[in-house]
Amino acid sequence: MERVADILIRFAKHRVKSLQSIKRCTQAHYEAAKRIINVAEYFSSKPQQVQVRAVRQIRLELELLLPSEESRFKKLRQKILDLIHQSHIQYESMEKPTPT
């Protein structure tokens, strides 16, 4: 299974490069990619479950860089959306109070 940190780093680098090629990369895109890479590198040595939880910290940055639904990067888009969904599910399961 591919590590979450590797997916995030590759996603951020490829999206910036793609946006640069069509001259639509803004400072916000650069900053979002930088934050994604920093968080992913920090959590890269952590267990997979912790890496998935880290996605929640960078959700807004990921959404900023997401390709459109009509893009040729549909699979990459879906992979990132799945990671966001997984992190949300893990967060929800952690917050549920245990019955006493």
MMTF fields as JSON, N, C-alpha, C and O atoms, coordinates in Angstrom:
{
  "mmtfVersion": "1.0.0",
  "mmtfProducer": "UNKNOWN",
  "numBonds": 399,
  "numAtoms": 400,
  "numGroups": 100,
  "numChains": 1,
  "numModels": 1,
  "chainsPerModel": [1],
  "groupsPerChain": [100],
  "chainIdList": ["A"],
  "bondAtomList": [4, 2, 8, 6, 12, 10, 16, 14, 20, 18, 24, 22, 28, 26, 32, 30, 36, 34, 40, 38, 44, 42, 48, 46, 52, 50, 56, 54, 60, 58, 64, 62, 68, 66, 72, 70, 76, 74, 80, 78, 84, 82, 88, 86, 92, 90, 96, 94, 100, 98, 104, 102, 108, 106, 112, 110, 116, 114, 120, 118, 124, 122, 128, 126, 132, 130, 136, 134, 140, 138, 144, 142, 148, 146, 152, 150, 156, 154, 160, 158, 164, 162, 168, 166, 172, 170, 176, 174, 180, 178, 184, 182, 188, 186, 192, 190, 196, 194, 200, 198, 204, 202, 208, 206, 212, 210, 216, 214, 220, 218, 224, 222, 228, 226, 232, 230, 236, 234, 240, 238, 244, 242, 248, 246, 252, 250, 256, 254, 260, 258, 264, 262, 268, 266, 272, 270, 276, 274, 280, 278, 284, 282, 288, 286, 292, 290, 296, 294, 300, 298, 304, 302, 308, 306, 312, 310, 316, 314, 320, 318, 324, 322, 328, 326, 332, 330, 336, 334, 340, 338, 344, 342, 348, 346, 352, 350, 356, 354, 360, 358, 364, 362, 368, 366, 372, 370, 376, 374, 380, 378, 384, 382, 388, 386, 392, 390, 396, 394],
  "bondOrderList": [1, 1, 1, 1, 1, 1, 1, 1, 1, 1, 1, 1, 1, 1, 1, 1, 1, 1, 1, 1, 1, 1, 1, 1, 1, 1, 1, 1, 1, 1, 1, 1, 1, 1, 1, 1, 1, 1, 1, 1, 1, 1, 1, 1, 1, 1, 1, 1, 1, 1, 1, 1, 1, 1, 1, 1, 1, 1, 1, 1, 1, 1, 1, 1, 1, 1, 1, 1, 1, 1, 1, 1, 1, 1, 1, 1, 1, 1, 1, 1, 1, 1, 1, 1, 1, 1, 1, 1, 1, 1, 1, 1, 1, 1, 1, 1, 1, 1, 1],
  "groupList": [{"groupName": "MET", "atomNameList": ["N", "CA", "C", "O"], "elementList": ["N", "C", "C", "O"], "formalChargeList": [0, 0, 0, 0], "bondAtomList": [1, 0, 2, 1, 3, 2], "bondOrderList": [1, 1, 2], "singleLetterCode": "M", "chemCompType": "L-PEPTIDE LINKING"}, {"groupName": "GLU", "atomNameList": ["N", "CA", "C", "O"], "elementList": ["N", "C", "C", "O"], "formalChargeList": [0, 0, 0, 0], "bondAtomList": [1, 0, 2, 1, 3, 2], "bondOrderList": [1, 1, 2], "singleLetterCode": "E", "chemCompType": "L-PEPTIDE LINKING"}, {"groupName": "ARG", "atomNameList": ["N", "CA", "C", "O"], "elementList": ["N", "C", "C", "O"], "formalChargeList": [0, 0, 0, 0], "bondAtomList": [1, 0, 2, 1, 3, 2], "bondOrderList": [1, 1, 2], "singleLetterCode": "R", "chemCompType": "L-PEPTIDE LINKING"}, {"groupName": "VAL", "atomNameList": ["N", "CA", "C", "O"], "elementList": ["N", "C", "C", "O"], "formalChargeList": [0, 0, 0, 0], "bondAtomList": [1, 0, 2, 1, 3, 2], "bondOrderList": [1, 1, 2], "singleLetterCode": "V", "chemCompType": "L-PEPTIDE LINKING"}, {"groupName": "ALA", "atomNameList": ["N", "CA", "C", "O"], "elementList": ["N", "C", "C", "O"], "formalChargeList": [0, 0, 0, 0], "bondAtomList": [1, 0, 2, 1, 3, 2], "bondOrderList": [1, 1, 2], "singleLetterCode": "A", "chemCompType": "L-PEPTIDE LINKING"}, {"groupName": "ASP", "atomNameList": ["N", "CA", "C", "O"], "elementList": ["N", "C", "C", "O"], "formalChargeList": [0, 0, 0, 0], "bondAtomList": [1, 0, 2, 1, 3, 2], "bondOrderList": [1, 1, 2], "singleLetterCode": "D", "chemCompType": "L-PEPTIDE LINKING"}, {"groupName": "ILE", "atomNameList": ["N", "CA", "C", "O"], "elementList": ["N", "C", "C", "O"], "formalChargeList": [0, 0, 0, 0], "bondAtomList": [1, 0, 2, 1, 3, 2], "bondOrderList": [1, 1, 2], "singleLetterCode": "I", "chemCompType": "L-PEPTIDE LINKING"}, {"groupName": "LEU", "atomNameList": ["N", "CA", "C", "O"], "elementList": ["N", "C", "C", "O"], "formalChargeList": [0, 0, 0, 0], "bondAtomList": [1, 0, 2, 1, 3, 2], "bondOrderList": [1, 1, 2], "singleLetterCode": "L", "chemCompType": "L-PEPTIDE LINKING"}, {"groupName": "PHE", "atomNameList": ["N", "CA", "C", "O"], "elementList": ["N", "C", "C", "O"], "formalChargeList": [0, 0, 0, 0], "bondAtomList": [1, 0, 2, 1, 3, 2], "bondOrderList": [1, 1, 2], "singleLetterCode": "F", "chemCompType": "L-PEPTIDE LINKING"}, {"groupName": "LYS", "atomNameList": ["N", "CA", "C", "O"], "elementList": ["N", "C", "C", "O"], "formalChargeList": [0, 0, 0, 0], "bondAtomList": [1, 0, 2, 1, 3, 2], "bondOrderList": [1, 1, 2], "singleLetterCode": "K", "chemCompType": "L-PEPTIDE LINKING"}, {"groupName": "HIS", "atomNameList": ["N", "CA", "C", "O"], "elementList": ["N", "C", "C", "O"], "formalChargeList": [0, 0, 0, 0], "bondAtomList": [1, 0, 2, 1, 3, 2], "bondOrderList": [1, 1, 2], "singleLetterCode": "H", "chemCompType": "L-PEPTIDE LINKING"}, {"groupName": "SER", "atomNameList": ["N", "CA", "C", "O"], "elementList": ["N", "C", "C", "O"], "formalChargeList": [0, 0, 0, 0], "bondAtomList": [1, 0, 2, 1, 3, 2], "bondOrderList": [1, 1, 2], "singleLetterCode": "S", "chemCompType": "L-PEPTIDE LINKING"}, {"groupName": "GLN", "atomNameList": ["N", "CA", "C", "O"], "elementList": ["N", "C", "C", "O"], "formalChargeList": [0, 0, 0, 0], "bondAtomList": [1, 0, 2, 1, 3, 2], "bondOrderList": [1, 1, 2], "singleLetterCode": "Q", "chemCompType": "L-PEPTIDE LINKING"}, {"groupName": "CYS", "atomNameList": ["N", "CA", "C", "O"], "elementList": ["N", "C", "C", "O"], "formalChargeList": [0, 0, 0, 0], "bondAtomList": [1, 0, 2, 1, 3, 2], "bondOrderList": [1, 1, 2], "singleLetterCode": "C", "chemCompType": "L-PEPTIDE LINKING"}, {"groupName": "THR", "atomNameList": ["N", "CA", "C", "O"], "elementList": ["N", "C", "C", "O"], "formalChargeList": [0, 0, 0, 0], "bondAtomList": [1, 0, 2, 1, 3, 2], "bondOrderList": [1, 1, 2], "singleLetterCode": "T", "chemCompType": "L-PEPTIDE LINKING"}, {"groupName": "TYR", "atomNameList": ["N", "CA", "C", "O"], "elementList": ["N", "C", "C", "O"], "formalChargeList": [0, 0, 0, 0], "bondAtomList": [1, 0, 2, 1, 3, 2], "bondOrderList": [1, 1, 2], "singleLetterCode": "Y", "chemCompType": "L-PEPTIDE LINKING"}, {"groupName": "ASN", "atomNameList": ["N", "CA", "C", "O"], "elementList": ["N", "C", "C", "O"], "formalChargeList": [0, 0, 0, 0], "bondAtomList": [1, 0, 2, 1, 3, 2], "bondOrderList": [1, 1, 2], "singleLetterCode": "N", "chemCompType": "L-PEPTIDE LINKING"}, {"groupName": "PRO", "atomNameList": ["N", "CA", "C", "O"], "elementList": ["N", "C", "C", "O"], "formalChargeList": [0, 0, 0, 0], "bondAtomList": [1, 0, 2, 1, 3, 2], "bondOrderList": [1, 1, 2], "singleLetterCode": "P", "chemCompType": "L-PEPTIDE LINKING"}],
  "groupTypeList": [0, 1, 2, 3, 4, 5, 6, 7, 6, 2, 8, 4, 9, 10, 2, 3, 9, 11, 7, 12, 11, 6, 9, 2, 13, 14, 12, 4, 10, 15, 1, 4, 4, 9, 2, 6, 6, 16, 3, 4, 1, 15, 8, 11, 11, 9, 17, 12, 12, 3, 12, 3, 2, 4, 3, 2, 12, 6, 2, 7, 1, 7, 1, 7, 7, 7, 17, 11, 1, 1, 11, 2, 8, 9, 9, 7, 2, 12, 9, 6, 7, 5, 7, 6, 10, 12, 11, 10, 6, 12, 15, 1, 11, 0, 1, 9, 17, 14, 17, 14],
  "groupIdList": [1, 2, 3, 4, 5, 6, 7, 8, 9, 10, 11, 12, 13, 14, 15, 16, 17, 18, 19, 20, 21, 22, 23, 24, 25, 26, 27, 28, 29, 30, 31, 32, 33, 34, 35, 36, 37, 38, 39, 40, 41, 42, 43, 44, 45, 46, 47, 48, 49, 50, 51, 52, 53, 54, 55, 56, 57, 58, 59, 60, 61, 62, 63, 64, 65, 66, 67, 68, 69, 70, 71, 72, 73, 74, 75, 76, 77, 78, 79, 80, 81, 82, 83, 84, 85, 86, 87, 88, 89, 90, 91, 92, 93, 94, 95, 96, 97, 98, 99, 100],
  "secStructList": [7, 7, 7, 2, 2, 2, 2, 2, 2, 2, 2, 2, 2, 2, 2, 2, 2, 2, 2, 2, 2, 6, 6, 7, 7, 7, 2, 2, 2, 2, 2, 2, 2, 2, 2, 2, 2, 2, 2, 2, 2, 2, 2, 6, 6, 1, 7, 2, 2, 2, 2, 2, 2, 2, 4, 4, 4, 4, 2, 2, 2, 2, 2, 2, 2, 7, 7, 7, 6, 6, 1, 6, 6, 2, 2, 2, 2, 2, 2, 2, 2, 2, 2, 2, 2, 2, 2, 2, 2, 2, 2, 2, 2, 2, 2, 1, 7, 7, 7, 7],
  "xCoordList": [0.838, 0.0, 0.882, 1.902, 0.468, 1.221, 1.056, -0.044, 2.147, 2.107, 1.418, 1.569, 0.663, -0.093, 0.852, 0.574, 1.947, 2.894, 3.432, 3.58, 3.724, 4.235, 3.181, 3.497, 1.931, 0.838, 0.712, 0.581, 0.752, 0.575, 1.711, 1.472, 2.93, 4.085, 4.033, 4.224, 3.772, 3.702, 2.557, 2.712, 1.417, 0.272, 0.634, 0.39, 1.207, 1.531, 2.52, 2.338, 3.548, 4.558, 3.973, 4.24, 3.182, 2.602, 1.57, 1.488, 0.786, -0.225, 0.409, -0.047, 1.454, 2.134, 2.754, 2.644, 3.394, 4.006, 2.945, 3.156, 1.819, 0.727, 0.166, -0.067, -0.048, -0.557, 0.447, 0.057, 1.727, 2.763, 2.749, 2.935, 2.529, 2.572, 1.451, 1.598, 0.335, -0.752, -0.807, -1.771, 0.242, 0.401, -0.773, -1.273, -1.193, -2.269, -1.851, -2.702, -0.585, -0.091, 0.083, 0.856, -0.645, -0.575, 0.276, 0.703, 0.509, 1.248, 0.513, 1.141, -0.8, -1.599, -1.364, -1.301, -1.235, -0.955, 0.427, 0.59, 1.409, 2.757, 2.75, 3.343, 2.078, 2.022, 1.298, 1.72, 0.213, -0.532, 0.339, 0.37, 1.04, 1.914, 3.033, 3.372, 3.601, 4.679, 4.195, 4.891, 3.009, 2.455, 2.156, 2.439, 1.589, 1.3, 2.577, 2.623, 3.598, 4.878, 5.486, 5.975, 5.462, 6.031, 5.321, 5.967, 4.001, 3.233, 3.469, 3.662, 3.453, 3.661, 5.051, 5.196, 6.064, 7.419, 7.52, 8.179, 6.878, 6.905, 6.265, 6.794, 5.15, 4.424, 4.873, 4.336, 5.833, 6.247, 6.823, 6.745, 7.391, 7.974, 6.979, 7.304, 5.776, 4.732, 3.959, 4.035, 3.216, 2.382, 1.336, 0.97, 0.869, -0.089, -1.338, -1.832, -1.845, -3.061, -2.847, -3.74, -1.687, -1.361, -1.223, -1.621, -0.667, -0.538, -1.911, -2.107, -2.853, -4.211, -4.842, -5.517, -4.629, -5.17, -4.559, -5.213, -3.33, -2.65, -3.294, -3.181, -3.96, -4.622, -5.626, -5.835, -6.238, -7.223, -6.611, -7.293, -5.34, -4.657, -4.475, -4.411, -4.391, -4.095, -5.248, -5.052, -6.431, -7.6, -7.828, -8.059, -7.767, -8.022, -6.992, -7.335, -5.738, -4.686, -4.896, -4.702, -5.294, -5.557, -6.711, -6.655, -7.75, -8.902, -8.538, -9.072, -7.638, -7.209, -6.491, -6.65, -5.716, -4.936, -5.652, -5.127, -6.828, -7.535, -7.795, -8.213, -7.547, -7.915, -9.435, -10.126, -9.94, -11.384, -11.872, -11.082, -13.168, -13.754, -13.559, -13.503, -13.458, -13.288, -11.821, -11.512, -10.942, -9.504, -9.09, -9.8, -7.939, -7.412, -6.806, -6.372, -6.778, -6.242, -7.363, -7.295, -8.383, -9.544, -9.16, -9.675, -8.258, -7.858, -7.126, -7.353, -6.26, -5.535, -6.511, -6.406, -7.439, -8.467, -9.226, -9.438, -9.629, -10.4, -9.563, -10.079, -8.278, -7.402, -7.291, -7.329, -7.155, -7.057, -8.391, -8.407, -9.493, -10.802, -11.024, -11.623, -10.55, -10.659, -9.848, -10.298, -8.656, -7.836, -8.521, -8.51, -9.111, -9.829, -10.995, -11.244, -11.695, -12.827, -12.355, -12.976, -11.274, -10.724, -10.343, -10.621, -9.71, -9.295, -10.517, -10.506, -11.56, -12.783, -13.431, -13.904, -13.452, -14.029, -13.231, -13.821, -11.908, -11.082, -11.319, -11.378, -11.454, -11.698, -13.038, -13.149, -14.049, -15.382, -15.363, -15.997, -14.644, -14.609, -13.863, -14.15, -12.919, -12.18, -13.042, -12.865, -13.961, -14.761, -15.966, -16.515, -16.384, -17.565, -17.314, -16.317, -18.209, -18.027, -18.292, -19.164, -17.538, -17.728, -18.865, -18.947, -19.733, -20.849, -20.337, -19.407, -20.932, -20.511, -21.609, -21.429],
  "yCoordList": [-1.188, 0.0, 1.25, 1.317, 2.205, 3.447, 4.285, 4.401, 4.856, 5.657, 6.992, 7.594, 7.436, 8.684, 9.859, 10.718, 9.907, 11.023, 11.105, 12.199, 9.959, 9.946, 10.459, 11.202, 10.058, 10.518, 12.039, 12.72, 12.564, 14.0, 14.811, 15.837, 14.356, 15.079, 15.082, 16.119, 13.913, 13.818, 14.686, 15.367, 14.656, 15.463, 16.946, 17.628, 17.441, 18.867, 19.29, 20.323, 18.495, 18.843, 18.827, 19.727, 17.813, 17.705, 18.789, 19.3, 19.138, 20.171, 21.54, 22.29, 21.862, 23.143, 23.159, 24.145, 22.072, 21.996, 22.122, 22.805, 21.467, 21.533, 22.945, 23.443, 23.584, 24.955, 25.932, 26.891, 25.692, 26.543, 26.418, 27.404, 25.214, 24.994, 25.737, 26.087, 25.977, 26.735, 28.168, 28.895, 28.557, 29.921, 30.348, 31.469, 29.439, 29.747, 29.505, 29.436, 29.379, 29.125, 30.454, 31.314, 30.607, 31.833, 31.602, 30.481, 32.658, 32.545, 31.633, 30.889, 31.687, 30.817, 29.341, 28.506, 29.028, 27.644, 27.212, 26.105, 28.088, 27.765, 27.526, 26.564, 28.406, 28.284, 27.005, 26.331, 26.671, 25.452, 24.221, 23.306, 24.201, 23.062, 22.943, 21.841, 24.072, 24.069, 23.502, 22.703, 23.912, 23.404, 21.906, 21.161, 21.468, 20.044, 19.226, 18.202, 19.679, 18.96, 18.936, 17.897, 20.069, 20.124, 19.174, 18.44, 19.189, 18.314, 16.852, 16.008, 16.555, 15.178, 14.669, 13.524, 15.506, 15.091, 14.852, 13.907, 15.695, 15.521, 14.194, 13.485, 13.866, 12.658, 11.41, 10.326, 11.546, 10.41, 9.251, 8.104, 9.522, 8.45, 7.884, 6.969, 8.43, 7.98, 6.82, 6.595, 6.084, 4.995, 5.52, 6.695, 4.629, 4.994, 5.668, 6.636, 5.174, 5.73, 7.186, 8.019, 7.48, 8.854, 9.742, 10.907, 9.205, 9.969, 10.345, 11.456, 9.416, 9.71, 10.809, 11.691, 10.766, 11.814, 13.172, 14.201, 13.183, 14.442, 15.142, 16.359, 14.385, 14.967, 16.029, 17.016, 15.825, 16.779, 18.166, 19.177, 18.216, 19.501, 20.305, 21.534, 19.617, 20.297, 20.184, 20.333, 19.924, 19.738, 20.948, 20.778, 22.152, 23.347, 23.517, 23.905, 23.228, 23.324, 22.292, 22.581, 21.089, 20.044, 20.443, 20.241, 21.005, 21.425, 22.547, 22.607, 23.431, 24.512, 23.959, 24.487, 22.911, 22.362, 21.259, 20.778, 20.862, 19.777, 20.129, 21.245, 19.175, 19.412, 19.362, 18.805, 19.931, 19.933, 18.531, 17.647, 18.349, 17.045, 16.666, 15.482, 17.649, 17.397, 17.214, 16.916, 17.388, 17.309, 15.891, 14.92, 15.801, 14.475, 13.793, 12.644, 14.498, 13.956, 13.489, 13.707, 12.855, 12.415, 11.415, 11.477, 10.496, 9.473, 10.112, 9.747, 11.054, 11.749, 12.544, 12.542, 13.207, 13.949, 13.016, 13.336, 11.866, 10.92, 10.37, 10.163, 10.132, 9.623, 10.617, 10.227, 11.89, 12.926, 13.068, 13.201, 13.043, 13.118, 11.921, 12.062, 10.749, 9.559, 9.724, 9.329, 10.304, 10.548, 11.525, 11.327, 12.573, 13.544, 12.849, 13.078, 12.01, 11.275, 10.325, 10.257, 9.598, 8.687, 9.442, 8.984, 10.593, 11.368, 11.857, 11.908, 12.21, 12.661, 11.511, 11.708, 10.333, 9.161, 8.829, 8.543, 8.864, 8.591, 9.623, 9.279, 10.87, 11.938, 11.727, 11.865, 11.396, 11.156, 9.989, 10.058, 8.919, 7.743, 8.033, 7.417, 8.955, 9.32, 10.164, 10.115, 10.929, 11.854, 11.207, 11.766, 10.046, 9.414, 9.033, 8.378, 9.436, 9.07, 7.582, 7.001, 6.997, 5.587, 5.438, 6.206, 4.461, 4.279, 3.844, 3.043, 4.364, 4.007, 3.294, 2.922],
  "zCoordList": [0.0, 0.0, 0.0, 0.686, -0.766, -0.884, 0.386, 0.927, 0.846, 2.066, 1.805, 0.741, 2.794, 2.684, 2.454, 1.617, 3.174, 3.029, 1.603, 1.058, 0.999, -0.379, -1.358, -2.288, -1.144, -2.001, -1.909, -2.926, -0.689, -0.486, -1.102, -1.74, -0.914, -1.466, -2.983, -3.619, -3.56, -5.017, -5.553, -6.566, -4.87, -5.283, -5.309, -6.305, -4.233, -4.137, -5.23, -5.874, -5.428, -6.442, -7.851, -8.647, -8.156, -9.492, -9.772, -10.889, -8.764, -8.986, -9.235, -10.099, -8.484, -8.71, -10.106, -10.834, -10.461, -11.795, -12.888, -13.89, -12.691, -13.664, -13.767, -14.868, -12.634, -12.646, -13.251, -13.917, -13.024, -13.625, -15.145, -15.86, -15.627, -17.077, -17.804, -18.975, -17.119, -17.743, -17.215, -17.452, -16.496, -15.973, -15.073, -15.173, -14.206, -13.263, -11.817, -10.93, -11.581, -10.231, -9.497, -9.92, -8.397, -7.611, -6.366, -6.088, -5.639, -4.381, -3.409, -2.655, -3.425, -2.551, -2.873, -1.971, -4.152, -4.557, -4.057, -3.544, -4.209, -3.723, -2.216, -1.728, -1.488, -0.031, 0.387, 1.326, -0.304, 0.011, -0.231, 0.592, -1.355, -1.669, -0.643, -0.212, -0.256, 0.733, 2.065, 2.693, 2.493, 3.76, 3.674, 4.613, 2.562, 2.377, 2.468, 3.15, 1.786, 1.782, 3.179, 3.622, 3.878, 5.23, 6.187, 6.935, 6.163, 7.05, 6.672, 7.547, 5.39, 4.931, 5.312, 5.739, 5.159, 5.542, 7.039, 7.472, 7.83, 9.282, 9.688, 10.544, 9.087, 9.459, 8.694, 8.92, 7.808, 6.976, 7.777, 7.337, 8.924, 9.742, 10.754, 11.511, 10.761, 11.694, 11.075, 9.867, 11.902, 11.367, 10.38, 10.406, 9.516, 8.469, 9.03, 8.451, 10.134, 10.729, 11.16, 11.006, 11.687, 12.099, 10.868, 10.893, 9.804, 8.562, 8.008, 7.516, 8.093, 7.612, 8.461, 7.929, 9.766, 10.641, 10.328, 10.499, 9.878, 9.556, 8.363, 8.218, 7.522, 6.352, 6.782, 6.077, 7.924, 8.433, 8.638, 8.468, 8.998, 9.231, 7.952, 7.99, 6.828, 5.557, 4.563, 3.357, 5.065, 4.199, 3.291, 2.094, 3.83, 3.026, 1.916, 0.799, 2.222, 1.222, 0.112, -1.068, 0.513, -0.478, -1.39, -2.603, -0.8, -1.596, -2.563, -3.67, -2.154, -3.037, -4.276, -5.376, -4.092, -5.197, -5.986, -6.99, -5.544, -6.236, -7.697, -8.007, -8.592, -9.991, -10.139, -9.287, -11.2, -11.418, -11.772, -12.104, -11.694, -12.0, -13.462, -13.794, -14.326, -15.762, -16.145, -17.299, -15.206, -15.465, -15.861, -15.597, -16.491, -16.825, -15.593, -15.669, -14.467, -13.224, -12.298, -11.088, -12.849, -12.07, -10.986, -9.869, -11.31, -10.335, -9.157, -8.003, -9.451, -8.392, -7.519, -6.292, -8.154, -7.413, -6.474, -5.304, -6.996, -6.188, -5.039, -3.94, -5.283, -4.228, -3.08, -1.913, -3.403, -2.368, -1.633, -0.41, -2.355, -1.706, -0.789, 0.278, -1.194, -0.339, 0.943, 2.019, 0.831, 2.021, 2.97, 4.185, 2.42, 3.25, 3.954, 5.137, 3.22, 3.793, 4.895, 5.956, 4.658, 5.677, 6.943, 8.052, 6.78, 7.955, 8.722, 9.952, 8.0, 8.648, 9.428, 10.547, 8.846, 9.518, 10.779, 11.82, 10.7, 11.881, 12.964, 14.144, 12.586, 13.555, 14.237, 15.455, 13.456, 14.011, 14.99, 16.043, 14.657, 15.523, 16.83, 17.856, 16.796, 18.005, 18.933, 20.15, 18.386, 19.188, 19.856, 20.805, 19.382, 19.953, 21.398, 21.703, 22.297, 23.711, 23.9, 23.254, 24.778, 25.085, 26.099, 27.058, 25.889, 26.835, 28.201, 28.299, 29.225, 30.591, 31.334, 32.493]
}
